[in-house]
Each structure stands twice: as C-alpha cells, then as structure tokens.
C-alpha cells in the first residue's frame, strides 16, 4: 500500500534545520578556505602568471593584427577605388549639367558669364574713350572763351 508520510514534529523540523545550517556553514567554510588558497597561490605565483598572461596577450595581439591589417588595407584600397570612380562620375554629371544649363540659357538669349565680361570690358573702353574725348573738347573750349 501507499506509504503515508506523517507530519514532522517540531523536534524533527528543528533537527532538519540544524542539519541544513551545519551543511551551509560547512560549505561556506570550504568556500572561504578555497578563496584563501587561491589568494595564497596568486600571491606566490602572481608575477609569473602575470608575465605569462602578458606574453600570451602580445602573441594574440600580433596574430590578430596580422589577420585584421590585410583585410583593412584591402578595404581601404576598395574605398579609394570607389571614391575615385564616384568622383569621376560626379565630374561627368556636373559637366553634363553645366552644358545643358548653358544651352538652355543660350536658347533663352540670356548672356553667359563671358558675354557679361566682354560687355564690362567694352564699357570700360568706351568710358576711357569718352573721358579722352571730353578732355579734348574741354581743352578746345578753354582757349576760345579767353579770347
């Protein structure tokens, strides 16, 4: 038949609690002793371990750098190639745009920059010529008025 578990008495519960407390104390004591042992071991062999870790780190860094540097340089070269192509393409687009705008302005009879520059130069020449003619006229007028 089925075994029926009888409820525990207060004494039994107290004994179980005491047993568990003893096991927890024993485990805590073992953990404490393991920590002390690790500290002692680290103190004794700490500098050796530290130096070994540094050497391992240097070796790993060298390997990693070798693995990373090659793909990195390839990536940089690829970026430069793409940048050069994009720059060349952009220049072509820019020239085509300038040409189309220039043609559209010409069809609308809007003067170009060079047309405006030529006009400025011509106006400056005419201004100088007008000034010379005015000076000549003034010189000729002056002697007649005195007579």
C-alpha contacts under 8 A as a table, 3 or more apart, distances in Angstrom:
res1	aa1	res2	aa2	distance
8	X	11	X	7.96
8	X	12	X	5.88
8	X	13	X	6.34
9	X	12	X	5.16
9	X	13	X	6.25
10	X	13	X	5.07
10	X	14	X	6.08
11	X	14	X	5.04
11	X	15	X	6.17
12	X	15	X	5.05
12	X	16	X	6.15
13	X	16	X	5.10
13	X	17	X	6.09
14	X	17	X	5.06
14	X	18	X	6.06
15	X	18	X	5.00
15	X	19	X	6.08
16	X	19	X	5.04
16	X	20	X	6.14
17	X	20	X	5.11
17	X	21	X	6.04
18	X	21	X	4.98
18	X	22	X	6.12
19	X	22	X	5.08
19	X	23	X	6.27
20	X	23	X	5.04
20	X	24	X	6.14
21	X	24	X	5.06
21	X	25	X	6.07
22	X	25	X	5.03
22	X	26	X	6.04
23	X	26	X	5.02
23	X	27	X	6.09
24	X	27	X	5.08
24	X	28	X	6.01
25	X	28	X	5.06
25	X	29	X	6.02
26	X	29	X	5.05
26	X	30	X	6.20
27	X	30	X	5.05
27	X	31	X	6.16
28	X	31	X	5.06
28	X	32	X	6.09
29	X	32	X	5.01
29	X	33	X	6.14
30	X	33	X	5.05
30	X	34	X	6.05
31	X	34	X	5.04
31	X	35	X	6.18
32	X	35	X	5.11
32	X	36	X	6.29
33	X	36	X	5.01
33	X	37	X	6.07
34	X	37	X	4.99
34	X	38	X	6.10
35	X	38	X	5.06
35	X	39	X	6.11
36	X	39	X	5.04
36	X	40	X	6.10
37	X	40	X	5.04
37	X	41	X	6.05
38	X	41	X	5.03
38	X	42	X	5.92
39	X	42	X	5.06
39	X	43	X	6.02
40	X	43	X	5.06
40	X	44	X	6.19
41	X	44	X	5.10
41	X	45	X	5.95
41	X	46	X	7.44
42	X	45	X	5.22
42	X	46	X	4.54
43	X	46	X	5.13
43	X	47	X	7.92
44	X	47	X	7.87
45	X	48	X	5.37
45	X	49	X	6.04
46	X	49	X	5.06
46	X	50	X	5.91
47	X	50	X	4.95
47	X	51	X	6.09
48	X	51	X	5.23
48	X	52	X	6.15
49	X	52	X	5.04
49	X	53	X	6.06
50	X	53	X	5.06
50	X	54	X	6.19
51	X	54	X	5.07
51	X	55	X	6.26
52	X	55	X	5.13
52	X	56	X	6.17
53	X	56	X	5.03
53	X	57	X	6.01
54	X	57	X	4.98
54	X	58	X	6.17
55	X	58	X	5.10
55	X	59	X	6.27
56	X	59	X	5.15
56	X	60	X	6.14
57	X	60	X	5.08
57	X	61	X	5.99
58	X	61	X	5.04
58	X	62	X	6.19
59	X	62	X	5.18
59	X	63	X	6.31
60	X	63	X	5.11
60	X	64	X	5.99
61	X	64	X	5.03
61	X	65	X	5.89
62	X	65	X	5.12
62	X	66	X	6.18
63	X	66	X	5.18
63	X	67	X	6.27
64	X	67	X	5.02
64	X	68	X	6.02
65	X	68	X	5.08
65	X	69	X	5.66
66	X	69	X	5.44
66	X	70	X	6.72
67	X	70	X	6.30
67	X	71	X	7.32
68	X	71	X	5.72
68	X	72	X	5.99
69	X	72	X	5.00
69	X	73	X	6.04
70	X	73	X	5.26
70	X	74	X	6.23
71	X	74	X	4.97
71	X	75	X	6.00
72	X	75	X	5.00
72	X	76	X	6.18
73	X	76	X	5.00
73	X	77	X	6.18
74	X	77	X	5.12
74	X	78	X	6.16
75	X	78	X	5.02
75	X	79	X	6.13
76	X	79	X	5.05
76	X	80	X	6.19
77	X	80	X	5.07
77	X	81	X	6.17
78	X	81	X	5.05
78	X	82	X	6.12
79	X	82	X	5.11
79	X	83	X	5.94
80	X	83	X	4.96
80	X	84	X	6.06
81	X	84	X	5.15
81	X	85	X	6.23
82	X	85	X	5.08
82	X	86	X	5.99
83	X	86	X	5.04
83	X	87	X	5.97
84	X	87	X	5.07
84	X	88	X	6.17
85	X	88	X	5.12
85	X	89	X	6.08
86	X	89	X	4.99
86	X	90	X	5.91
87	X	90	X	4.99
87	X	91	X	6.15
88	X	91	X	5.10
88	X	92	X	6.35
89	X	92	X	5.08
89	X	93	X	6.24
90	X	93	X	5.03
90	X	94	X	6.01
91	X	94	X	4.99
91	X	95	X	6.09
92	X	95	X	5.15
92	X	96	X	6.13
93	X	96	X	5.12
93	X	97	X	6.07
94	X	97	X	5.07
94	X	98	X	6.13
95	X	98	X	5.05
95	X	99	X	6.10
96	X	99	X	5.10
96	X	100	X	6.22
97	X	100	X	5.20
97	X	101	X	6.13
98	X	101	X	5.19
98	X	102	X	5.98
99	X	102	X	5.05
99	X	103	X	6.16
100	X	103	X	5.08
100	X	104	X	6.13
101	X	104	X	5.05
101	X	105	X	6.12
102	X	105	X	5.17
102	X	106	X	6.13
102	X	112	X	7.68
103	X	106	X	5.00
103	X	107	X	6.21
104	X	107	X	5.15
104	X	108	X	6.37
105	X	108	X	5.07
105	X	109	X	6.23
105	X	110	X	5.16
105	X	111	X	7.38
105	X	112	X	7.72
106	X	109	X	4.92
106	X	110	X	5.75
106	X	111	X	7.03
106	X	112	X	7.68
107	X	110	X	7.65
111	X	114	X	7.95
111	X	115	X	5.58
111	X	116	X	6.49
112	X	115	X	5.04
112	X	116	X	6.35
113	X	116	X	5.14
113	X	117	X	6.13
114	X	117	X	4.91
114	X	118	X	6.08
115	X	118	X	5.14
115	X	119	X	6.23
116	X	119	X	5.02
116	X	120	X	6.19
117	X	120	X	5.07
117	X	121	X	6.24
118	X	121	X	5.08
118	X	122	X	6.12
119	X	122	X	4.98
119	X	123	X	6.02
120	X	123	X	5.10
120	X	124	X	6.15
121	X	124	X	5.09
121	X	125	X	6.26
122	X	125	X	5.03
122	X	126	X	6.13
123	X	126	X	5.04
123	X	127	X	5.98
124	X	127	X	5.03
124	X	128	X	6.22
125	X	128	X	5.15
125	X	129	X	6.17
126	X	129	X	4.96
126	X	130	X	5.93
127	X	130	X	5.04
127	X	131	X	6.11
128	X	131	X	5.09
128	X	132	X	6.31
129	X	132	X	5.11
129	X	133	X	6.18
130	X	133	X	5.09
130	X	134	X	5.98
131	X	134	X	5.05
131	X	135	X	6.13
132	X	135	X	5.08
132	X	136	X	6.22
133	X	136	X	5.06
133	X	137	X	6.15
134	X	137	X	5.07
134	X	138	X	6.10
135	X	138	X	5.05
135	X	139	X	6.11
136	X	139	X	5.08
136	X	140	X	6.25
137	X	140	X	5.17
137	X	141	X	6.17
138	X	141	X	5.10
138	X	142	X	6.22
139	X	142	X	5.43
139	X	143	X	7.25
140	X	143	X	6.19
140	X	144	X	7.14
141	X	144	X	5.57
141	X	145	X	6.41
142	X	145	X	5.49
142	X	146	X	6.68
143	X	146	X	5.39
143	X	147	X	6.76
144	X	147	X	5.41
